[in-house]
Amino acid sequence: KSFADADGHWCADAVAFVTARNLFLGVSETEFAPDSAMTRGMLVTVMHRLEDEPQGQGESFSDVPAGAYYENGVRWASGTGLVAGVGEGLFMPDSPITREQMITILYRYAVSQGYDVSQAADLSGYADASELSDYAQDAMKWAVGSGIFFSESGELDARDNATRAQVAQMLMNFGIR
């Protein structure tokens, strides 16, 4: 698939990779929106598609309406332990996902699939490593150590919103089928 706003963008190869596998759709027939924030609902939908959209047995959250495009992905991700929501029965599907949240979900996915997650990098070389949440420590060490992690700034930018381009690049780096 070709998108006018991804042609010539640094993520063009990653966009081609994820759209060829039908993991991502464009935001329209001609636009991918590579620099737009990835939402929590979008990410679980992508991960659900990665697994050929199995039936979800997990929790539905009070802010996940029946029939929403991400409903089945949320149920599946919840049931497999990839996500637990944000507390108080909420998932916040329309909120941007942070880079550390995205990496943590990808890490949990890798563990659930039996992938080797033993590679771990020393994060002390990143000036902003102290800003990384405790829950994301092992996941980020793995993502950096295994070459999955991608940063345009040279920092972890863990609490920054992940863009659609960044997520596409990290999924390509992950080496999905």
N, CA, C and O of each residue as an XYZ file, in Angstrom:
708
protein
N       0.850     -1.170      0.000
C       0.000      0.000      0.000
C       0.891      1.226      0.000
O       1.980      1.228      0.572
N       0.412      2.250     -0.642
C       1.188      3.481     -0.743
C       0.382      4.632     -0.160
O      -0.810      4.780     -0.428
N       1.056      5.435      0.635
C       0.422      6.578      1.264
C       1.247      7.818      0.959
O       2.462      7.832      1.161
N       0.585      8.851      0.475
C       1.283     10.072      0.062
C       2.113     10.667      1.194
O       3.206     11.176      0.949
N       1.617     10.614      2.420
C       2.345     11.237      3.527
C       3.465     10.356      4.091
O       4.195     10.781      4.987
N       3.602      9.142      3.575
C       4.703      8.272      4.001
C       5.784      8.173      2.937
O       6.904      7.757      3.236
N       5.471      8.545      1.705
C       6.480      8.526      0.643
C       7.594      9.492      1.004
O       7.342     10.673      1.242
N       8.818      9.000      1.048
C       9.966      9.839      1.375
C      10.144     10.078      2.866
O      11.123     10.706      3.270
N       9.242      9.602      3.678
C       9.351      9.729      5.139
C      10.371      8.701      5.624
O      10.537      7.654      4.998
N      11.057      8.989      6.734
C      12.054      8.042      7.238
C      11.437      6.670      7.534
O      12.153      5.670      7.560
N      10.137      6.610      7.754
C       9.481      5.353      8.125
C       8.873      4.622      6.934
O       8.139      3.653      7.129
N       9.152      5.050      5.720
C       8.482      4.480      4.541
C       8.601      2.955      4.486
O       7.620      2.277      4.183
N       9.769      2.411      4.770
C       9.934      0.951      4.734
C       9.096      0.272      5.811
O       8.492     -0.772      5.567
N       9.062      0.862      6.995
C       8.276      0.287      8.087
C       6.784      0.355      7.782
O       6.046     -0.581      8.091
N       6.338      1.443      7.185
C       4.933      1.569      6.800
C       4.582      0.491      5.782
O       3.541     -0.158      5.892
N       5.441      0.303      4.803
C       5.209     -0.749      3.810
C       5.161     -2.121      4.488
O       4.335     -2.962      4.134
N       6.034     -2.342      5.448
C       6.099     -3.606      6.164
C       4.805     -3.901      6.921
O       4.236     -4.984      6.782
N       4.339     -2.938      7.725
C       3.152     -3.200      8.561
C       1.858     -3.189      7.762
O       0.913     -3.895      8.113
N       1.799     -2.405      6.702
C       0.563     -2.394      5.908
C       0.479     -3.605      4.983
O      -0.617     -4.085      4.693
N       1.617     -4.102      4.519
C       1.607     -5.308      3.689
C       1.098     -6.514      4.476
O       0.553     -7.456      3.900
N       1.278     -6.477      5.778
C       0.829     -7.561      6.649
C      -0.548     -7.282      7.248
O      -1.031     -8.028      8.100
N      -1.167     -6.201      6.793
C      -2.499     -5.788      7.257
C      -2.572     -5.587      8.768
O      -3.623     -5.785      9.379
N      -1.452     -5.193      9.361
C      -1.441     -4.887     10.792
C      -1.943     -3.468     11.035
O      -2.663     -3.208     11.999
N      -1.560     -2.572     10.166
C      -1.986     -1.174     10.225
C      -2.841     -0.898      9.001
O      -2.653     -1.489      7.938
N      -3.764     -0.004      9.176
C      -4.490      0.578      8.066
C      -4.094      2.039      8.012
O      -3.562      2.575      8.984
N      -4.340      2.670      6.917
C      -4.140      4.104      6.867
C      -5.279      4.805      7.582
O      -6.287      4.187      7.926
N      -5.109      6.096      7.801
C      -6.213      6.865      8.376
C      -7.204      7.246      7.286
O      -8.318      7.685      7.571
N      -6.786      7.072      6.032
C      -7.653      7.203      4.862
C      -7.017      6.356      3.770
O      -6.003      5.697      4.001
N      -7.595      6.370      2.613
C      -7.037      5.598      1.495
C      -5.673      6.117      1.057
O      -4.878      5.359      0.501
N      -5.385      7.406      1.299
C      -4.142      8.003      0.811
C      -3.203      8.494      1.903
O      -2.094      8.938      1.608
N      -3.634      8.420      3.168
C      -2.803      8.933      4.265
C      -2.593      7.880      5.345
O      -3.507      7.148      5.727
N      -1.347      7.834      5.823
C      -0.981      6.942      6.919
C      -0.919      7.690      8.249
O      -1.151      7.095      9.301
N      -0.613      8.974      8.214
C      -0.450      9.805      9.419
C       0.708      9.306     10.272
O       0.519      8.999     11.449
N       1.915      9.220      9.689
C       3.047      8.649     10.416
C       3.436      9.405     11.676
O       3.934      8.800     12.625
N       3.221     10.708     11.704
C       3.636     11.496     12.855
C       2.529     11.698     13.878
O       2.716     12.406     14.868
N       1.390     11.085     13.645
C       0.282     11.159     14.599
C       0.519     10.167     15.734
O       1.179      9.143     15.558
N      -0.025     10.489     16.879
C       0.109      9.607     18.037
C      -0.662      8.312     17.809
O      -1.762      8.309     17.256
N      -0.066      7.230     18.242
C      -0.724      5.922     18.258
C      -1.566      5.884     19.528
O      -1.083      6.246     20.601
N      -2.798      5.458     19.418
C      -3.625      5.357     20.621
C      -3.517      3.951     21.210
O      -3.038      3.015     20.569
N      -3.970      3.844     22.426
C      -3.964      2.546     23.106
C      -4.873      1.554     22.368
O      -4.543      0.374     22.246
N      -6.009      2.039     21.882
C      -6.910      1.188     21.114
C      -6.290      0.724     19.806
O      -6.451     -0.429     19.406
N      -5.579      1.629     19.144
C      -4.910      1.259     17.891
C      -3.877      0.164     18.133
O      -3.801     -0.801     17.372
N      -3.078      0.314     19.194
C      -2.005     -0.661     19.425
C      -2.561     -2.049     19.719
O      -2.070     -3.032     19.162
N      -3.563     -2.155     20.572
C      -4.092     -3.503     20.841
C      -4.746     -4.083     19.597
O      -4.750     -5.301     19.417
N      -5.293     -3.245     18.745
C      -5.860     -3.720     17.489
C      -4.764     -4.286     16.591
O      -4.941     -5.346     15.989
N      -3.650     -3.597     16.499
C      -2.515     -4.068     15.707
C      -1.995     -5.402     16.258
O      -1.744     -6.334     15.494
N      -1.835     -5.490     17.566
C      -1.333     -6.729     18.173
C      -2.333     -7.869     17.970
O      -1.934     -9.015     17.762
N      -3.618     -7.560     18.030
C      -4.670     -8.549     17.798
C      -4.606     -9.060     16.359
O      -4.756    -10.256     16.109
N      -4.385     -8.157     15.433
C      -4.246     -8.558     14.027
C      -3.018     -9.427     13.822
O      -3.027    -10.341     12.997
N      -1.969     -9.145     14.568
C      -0.732     -9.932     14.482
C      -1.016    -11.405     14.787
O      -0.370    -12.298     14.239
N      -1.965    -11.639     15.648
C      -2.330    -13.004     16.036
C      -3.536    -13.541     15.262
O      -4.158    -14.515     15.686
N      -3.864    -12.924     14.150
C      -4.988    -13.335     13.305
C      -6.333    -13.215     14.015
O      -7.250    -13.998     13.766
N      -6.438    -12.246     14.884
C      -7.680    -11.843     15.535
C      -8.434    -12.976     16.233
O      -9.594    -13.240     15.916
N      -7.772    -13.649     17.187
C      -8.475    -14.693     17.930
C      -9.558    -14.096     18.819
O      -9.548    -12.902     19.118
N     -10.481    -14.937     19.232
C     -11.551    -14.504     20.130
C     -10.935    -14.091     21.462
O     -10.096    -14.804     22.012
N     -11.347    -12.954     21.970
C     -10.838    -12.477     23.250
C     -11.690    -12.941     24.403
O     -12.918    -12.947     24.317
N     -11.044    -13.330     25.480
C     -11.752    -13.813     26.661
C     -11.540    -12.903     27.858
O     -12.003    -13.204     28.959
N     -10.846    -11.796     27.650
C     -10.496    -10.934     28.769
C     -11.567     -9.947     29.146
O     -12.686     -9.952     28.632
N     -11.176     -9.113     30.053
C     -12.044     -8.092     30.615
C     -12.397     -7.030     29.579
O     -11.577     -6.641     28.748
N     -13.617     -6.586     29.656
C     -13.998     -5.400     28.921
C     -14.002     -4.263     29.935
O     -14.413     -4.451     31.080
N     -13.567     -3.138     29.538
C     -13.457     -1.992     30.431
C     -14.650     -1.070     30.217
O     -15.247     -1.060     29.140
N     -14.994     -0.305     31.231
C     -16.189      0.536     31.157
C     -16.094      1.590     30.060
O     -17.123      2.094     29.609
N     -14.892      1.933     29.623
C     -14.741      2.934     28.567
C     -14.470      2.311     27.197
O     -14.022      2.996     26.278
N     -14.743      1.014     27.064
C     -14.617      0.317     25.774
C     -16.021     -0.043     25.321
O     -16.575     -1.052     25.757
N     -16.603      0.777     24.445
C     -17.982      0.518     24.029
C     -18.109     -0.741     23.165
O     -17.223     -1.069     22.377
N     -19.210     -1.415     23.335
C     -19.502     -2.585     22.505
C     -19.506     -2.155     21.042
O     -20.089     -1.135     20.678
N     -18.845     -2.953     20.218
C     -18.806     -2.680     18.793
C     -17.711     -1.728     18.347
O     -17.549     -1.503     17.148
N     -16.958     -1.164     19.275
C     -15.844     -0.289     18.887
C     -14.813     -1.111     18.123
O     -14.647     -2.301     18.394
N     -14.125     -0.493     17.180
C     -13.174     -1.234     16.351
C     -12.112     -1.944     17.182
O     -11.558     -2.948     16.732
N     -11.822     -1.463     18.349
C     -10.783     -2.025     19.204
C     -11.318     -2.970     20.281
O     -10.532     -3.542     21.037
N     -12.650     -3.147     20.368
C     -13.222     -3.954     21.449
C     -12.635     -5.360     21.503
O     -12.190     -5.791     22.567
N     -12.620     -6.084     20.395
C     -12.094     -7.448     20.395
C     -10.605     -7.474     20.714
O     -10.135     -8.383     21.399
N      -9.863     -6.493     20.230
C      -8.441     -6.410     20.548
C      -8.197     -6.185     22.019
O      -7.285     -6.777     22.597
N      -9.003     -5.335     22.635
C      -8.867     -5.071     24.071
C      -9.177     -6.331     24.865
O      -8.438     -6.684     25.784
N     -10.263     -7.010     24.519
C     -10.623     -8.252     25.236
C      -9.517     -9.297     25.094
O      -9.144     -9.952     26.068
N      -9.002     -9.448     23.893
C      -7.931    -10.415     23.666
C      -6.676    -10.018     24.444
O      -6.085    -10.857     25.124
N      -6.262     -8.758     24.355
C      -5.044     -8.307     25.030
C      -5.184     -8.412     26.545
O      -4.220     -8.738     27.237
N      -6.360     -8.141     27.054
C      -6.619     -8.272     28.482
C      -6.567     -9.745     28.905
O      -5.981    -10.084     29.933
N      -7.173    -10.594     28.115
C      -7.215    -12.019     28.426
C      -5.872    -12.705     28.356
O      -5.647    -13.701     29.043
N      -4.980    -12.189     27.541
C      -3.651    -12.791     27.409
C      -2.620    -12.135     28.323
O      -1.458    -12.543     28.348
N      -3.041    -11.128     29.068
C      -2.122    -10.475     29.998
C      -1.255     -9.385     29.388
O      -0.328     -8.898     30.034
N      -1.542     -9.003     28.163
C      -0.750     -7.937     27.543
C      -1.086     -6.577     28.129
O      -0.228     -5.698     28.209
N      -2.331     -6.406     28.538
C      -2.769     -5.136     29.127
C      -3.605     -5.415     30.370
O      -4.231     -6.465     30.512
N      -3.587     -4.432     31.259
C      -4.394     -4.543     32.470
C      -5.227     -3.290     32.684
O      -5.874     -3.152     33.722
N      -5.224     -2.393     31.742
C      -5.951     -1.142     31.904
C      -5.144     -0.139     32.702
O      -3.975     -0.362     33.015
N      -5.787      0.964     33.025
C      -5.096      2.051     33.728
C      -5.634      2.235     35.147
O      -5.252      3.174     35.845
N      -6.512      1.342     35.562
C      -7.090      1.424     36.901
C      -8.531      1.877     36.851
O      -8.978      2.462     35.865
N      -9.253      1.602     37.921
C     -10.647      1.995     38.070
C     -11.538      1.491     36.937
O     -12.522      2.135     36.576
N     -11.180      0.327     36.378
C     -11.984     -0.269     35.325
C     -11.880      0.415     33.978
O     -12.740      0.226     33.118
N     -10.831      1.212     33.784
C     -10.667      1.970     32.540
C      -9.501      1.456     31.710
O      -8.496      0.981     32.240
N      -9.658      1.560     30.406
C      -8.584      1.239     29.473
C      -8.040      2.489     28.776
O      -6.867      2.529     28.404
N      -8.871      3.488     28.601
C      -8.521      4.731     27.907
C      -8.054      4.468     26.470
O      -6.938      4.833     26.102
N      -8.912      3.834     25.660
C      -8.530      3.425     24.318
C      -8.183      4.571     23.371
O      -7.413      4.377     22.431
N      -8.726      5.737     23.599
C      -8.465      6.857     22.698
C      -7.297      7.717     23.137
O      -6.956      8.695     22.471
N      -6.681      7.359     24.255
C      -5.520      8.112     24.732
C      -4.271      7.663     23.986
O      -4.133      6.486     23.650
N      -3.368      8.591     23.729
C      -2.104      8.200     23.101
C      -1.356      7.204     23.982
O      -1.388      7.302     25.209
N      -0.696      6.263     23.360
C       0.108      5.305     24.112
C       1.519      5.854     24.221
O       2.056      6.403     23.259
N       2.113      5.705     25.386
C       3.484      6.180     25.545
C       4.444      5.134     24.993
O       4.082      3.978     24.775
N       5.656      5.566     24.779
C       6.667      4.656     24.253
C       6.928      3.514     25.237
O       7.103      2.371     24.815
N       6.957      3.805     26.544
C       7.214      2.739     27.509
C       6.028      1.780     27.606
O       6.225      0.584     27.823
N       4.814      2.277     27.450
C       3.651      1.392     27.437
C       3.696      0.478     26.217
O       3.434     -0.721     26.319
N       4.026      1.047     25.072
C       4.092      0.269     23.842
C       5.145     -0.829     23.954
O       4.890     -1.983     23.609
N       6.328     -0.461     24.438
C       7.418     -1.429     24.593
C       7.031     -2.518     25.584
O       7.353     -3.688     25.377
N       6.346     -2.146     26.653
C       5.929     -3.127     27.656
C       4.935     -4.122     27.058
O       5.029     -5.321     27.321
N       3.999     -3.645     26.271
C       3.036     -4.546     25.625
C       3.750     -5.476     24.647
O       3.445     -6.668     24.592
N       4.681     -4.952     23.890
C       5.437     -5.785     22.952
C       6.271     -6.832     23.710
O       6.374     -7.980     23.277
N       6.852     -6.432     24.820
C       7.627     -7.354     25.664
C       6.717     -8.469     26.200
O       7.069     -9.647     26.132
N       5.566     -8.098     26.724
C       4.627     -9.097     27.248
C       4.181    -10.048     26.137
O       4.000    -11.245     26.362
N       4.006     -9.494     24.937
C       3.655    -10.339     23.795
C       4.775    -11.339     23.516
O       4.519    -12.529     23.332
N       6.011    -10.853     23.484
C       7.166    -11.733     23.214
C       7.254    -12.840     24.262
O       7.508    -13.996     23.922
N       7.047    -12.499     25.526
C       7.066    -13.501     26.597
C       5.947    -14.514     26.387
O       6.166    -15.718     26.521
N       4.756    -14.036     26.062
C       3.609    -14.936     25.882
C       3.805    -15.891     24.715
O       3.228    -16.978     24.688
N       4.619    -15.481     23.754
C       4.871    -16.316     22.581
C       6.102    -17.200     22.740
O       6.449    -17.960     21.836
N       6.759    -17.098     23.891
C       7.936    -17.925     24.150
C       9.208    -17.436     23.479
O      10.157    -18.206     23.332
N       9.252    -16.176     23.069
C      10.449    -15.625     22.450
C      11.534    -15.442     23.503
O      11.245    -15.281     24.688
N      12.761    -15.468     23.063
C      13.892    -15.207     23.945
C      13.909    -13.714     24.280
O      14.090    -12.873     23.399
N      13.722    -13.401     25.542
C      13.740    -12.004     25.986
C      14.910    -11.767     26.945
O      14.870    -10.862     27.778
N      15.939    -12.587     26.814
C      17.066    -12.503     27.748
C      18.040    -11.377     27.428
O      18.808    -10.971     28.301
N      18.029    -10.865     26.214
C      18.943     -9.773     25.883
C      18.511     -8.526     26.634
O      17.356     -8.105     26.559
N      19.448     -7.948     27.352
C      19.125     -6.755     28.137
C      20.277     -5.766     28.040
O      21.434     -6.117     28.266
N      19.952     -4.554     27.708
C      20.957     -3.501     27.579
C      21.054     -2.696     28.870
O      20.100     -2.601     29.642
N      22.201     -2.136     29.074
C      22.411     -1.178     30.153
C      21.861      0.152     29.649
O      22.319      0.664     28.627
N      20.895      0.709     30.346
C      20.252      1.941     29.904
C      20.922      3.194     30.452
O      20.460      4.303     30.187
N      22.000      3.037     31.209
C      22.629      4.192     31.852
C      23.204      5.187     30.843
O      23.480      6.332     31.202
N      23.386      4.779     29.613
C      23.881      5.682     28.582
C      22.835      6.675     28.080
O      23.157      7.613     27.351
N      21.608      6.466     28.468
C      20.530      7.376     28.077
C      20.337      8.407     29.190
O      20.088      8.051     30.342
N      20.452      9.662     28.841
C      20.346     10.739     29.828
C      19.005     10.743     30.547
O      18.912     11.213     31.681
N      17.976     10.231     29.907
C      16.639     10.245     30.502
C      16.218      8.888     31.066
O      15.032      8.664     31.306
N      17.166      7.990     31.277
C      16.840      6.643     31.768
C      16.133      6.678     33.116
O      15.325      5.796     33.404
N      16.412      7.656     33.934
C      15.783      7.734     35.259
C      14.291      8.053     35.169
O      13.567      7.884     36.150
N      13.832      8.503     34.032
C      12.412      8.828     33.851
C      11.570      7.606     33.485
O      10.342      7.684     33.450
N      12.219      6.496     33.217
C      11.528      5.264     32.847
C      10.772      4.715     34.059
O      11.343      4.588     35.142
N       9.506      4.394     33.881
C       8.702      3.828     34.968
C       9.236      2.459     35.374
O       9.811      1.737     34.560
N       9.038      2.116     36.639
C       9.519      0.833     37.150
C       8.964     -0.339     36.353
O       9.694     -1.280     36.043
N       7.669     -0.290     36.018
C       7.052     -1.421     35.322
C       7.661     -1.669     33.946
O       7.544     -2.772     33.412
N       8.307     -0.662     33.368
C       8.824     -0.767     32.002
C      10.326     -1.057     31.941
O      10.886     -1.164     30.850
N      10.975     -1.185     33.079
C      12.433     -1.366     33.112
C      12.892     -2.579     32.294
O      13.684     -2.436     31.362
N      12.403     -3.754     32.637
C      12.844     -4.971     31.944
C      12.492     -4.931     30.456
O      13.280     -5.348     29.608
N      11.305     -4.425     30.159
C      10.863     -4.356     28.766
C      11.775     -3.448     27.953
O      12.166     -3.798     26.839
N      12.117     -2.285     28.499
C      12.963     -1.351     27.759
C      14.383     -1.898     27.615
O      14.998     -1.752     26.559
N      14.899     -2.519     28.658
C      16.241     -3.131     28.566
C      16.262     -4.172     27.453
O      17.220     -4.251     26.684
N      15.192     -4.975     27.375
C      15.092     -5.988     26.325
C      14.990     -5.335     24.945
O      15.687     -5.740     24.014
N      14.135     -4.341     24.812
C      13.922     -3.709     23.504
C      15.195     -3.045     22.994
O      15.504     -3.127     21.806
N      15.926     -2.394     23.874
C      17.191     -1.766     23.469
C      18.229     -2.852     23.168
O      18.914     -2.796     22.147
N      18.339     -3.824     24.050
C      19.333     -4.888     23.888
C      19.128     -5.747     22.669
O      20.097     -6.253     22.101
N      17.899     -5.924     22.252
C      17.602     -6.778     21.100
C      17.517     -6.005     19.785
O      17.309     -6.601     18.728
N      17.677     -4.691     19.845
C      17.649     -3.886     18.625
C      16.258     -3.517     18.151
O      16.094     -3.019     17.038
N      15.259     -3.754     18.975
C      13.893     -3.415     18.601
C      13.629     -1.930     18.802
O      12.956     -1.291     17.994
N      14.161     -1.398     19.878
C      13.919     -0.010     20.246
C      14.411      0.936     19.162
O      15.458      0.718     18.551
N      13.646      1.976     18.939
C      13.976      2.985     17.941
C      13.761      4.358     18.539
O      12.729      4.620     19.157
N      14.739      5.237     18.355
C      14.606      6.603     18.852
C      15.144      7.580     17.825
O      16.256      7.431     17.318
N      14.342      8.568     17.535
C      14.798      9.639     16.643
C      15.677     10.622     17.393
O      16.531     11.269     16.788
N      15.483     10.745     18.701
C      16.177     11.760     19.491
C      17.471     11.255     20.126
O      18.284     12.057     20.587
N      17.669      9.944     20.155
C      18.822      9.396     20.848
C      18.563      9.206     22.337
O      19.468      8.837     23.086
N      17.351      9.455     22.758
C      16.949      9.263     24.152
C      15.848      8.204     24.196
O      15.313      7.801     23.163
N      15.523      7.766     25.402
C      14.430      6.807     25.543
C      13.082      7.466     25.282
O      12.191      6.861     24.686
N      12.939      8.708     25.732
C      11.663      9.420     25.568
C      10.505      8.528     25.992
O       9.465      8.475     25.335
N      10.706      7.827     27.110
C       9.796      6.773     27.542
C       8.371      7.244     27.764
O       7.425      6.513     27.470
N       8.204      8.439     28.272
C       6.857      8.905     28.584
C       6.259      9.774     27.486
O       5.156     10.303     27.627
N       6.998      9.912     26.397
C       6.459     10.615     25.237
C       5.478      9.697     24.514
O       5.573      8.473     24.602
N       4.553     10.295     23.812
C       3.623      9.509     23.014
C       4.355      8.840     21.868
O       5.217      9.448     21.234
N       4.018      7.603     21.604
C       4.572      6.877     20.466
C       3.802      7.279     19.218
O       2.572      7.321     19.232
N       4.514      7.573     18.147
C       3.851      7.887     16.886
C       3.583      6.595     16.115
O       4.163      5.546     16.393
N       2.700      6.709     15.153
C       2.404      5.558     14.301
C       3.671      5.104     13.568
O       3.880      3.907     13.372
N       4.501      6.047     13.171
C       5.753      5.706     12.491
C       6.693      4.949     13.424
O       7.284      3.946     13.024
N       6.836      5.418     14.657
C       7.725      4.755     15.611
C       7.258      3.337     15.918
O       8.073      2.417     15.994
N       5.962      3.159     16.092
C       5.433      1.825     16.372
C       5.660      0.913     15.165
O       6.065     -0.238     15.329
N       5.405      1.411     13.973
C       5.640      0.617     12.767
C       7.107      0.199     12.686
O       7.409     -0.952     12.370
N       8.012      1.123     12.970
C       9.443      0.817     12.914
C       9.829     -0.238     13.949
O      10.578     -1.165     13.641
N       9.323     -0.103     15.168
C       9.679     -1.078     16.207
C       9.086     -2.452     15.910
O       9.708     -3.469     16.219
N       7.899     -2.500     15.319
C       7.332     -3.790     14.927
C       8.158     -4.419     13.819
O       8.372     -5.631     13.822
N       8.619     -3.623     12.882
C       9.484     -4.156     11.837
C      10.801     -4.646     12.445
O      11.303     -5.705     12.069
N      11.360     -3.876     13.384
C      12.599     -4.290     14.050
C      12.395     -5.583     14.838
O      13.312     -6.397     14.948
N      11.209     -5.768     15.378
C      10.862     -6.958     16.130
C      10.924     -8.193     15.238
O      11.188     -9.297     15.714
N      10.681     -8.003     13.947
C      10.797     -9.103     12.996
C       9.570     -9.981     12.914
O       9.672    -11.195     12.739
N       8.395     -9.354     13.041
C       7.172    -10.135     12.926
C       7.059    -10.733     11.533
O       7.710    -10.279     10.592
N       6.241    -11.737     11.419
C       6.089    -12.450     10.156
C       5.465    -11.605      9.077
O       5.275    -12.077      7.956
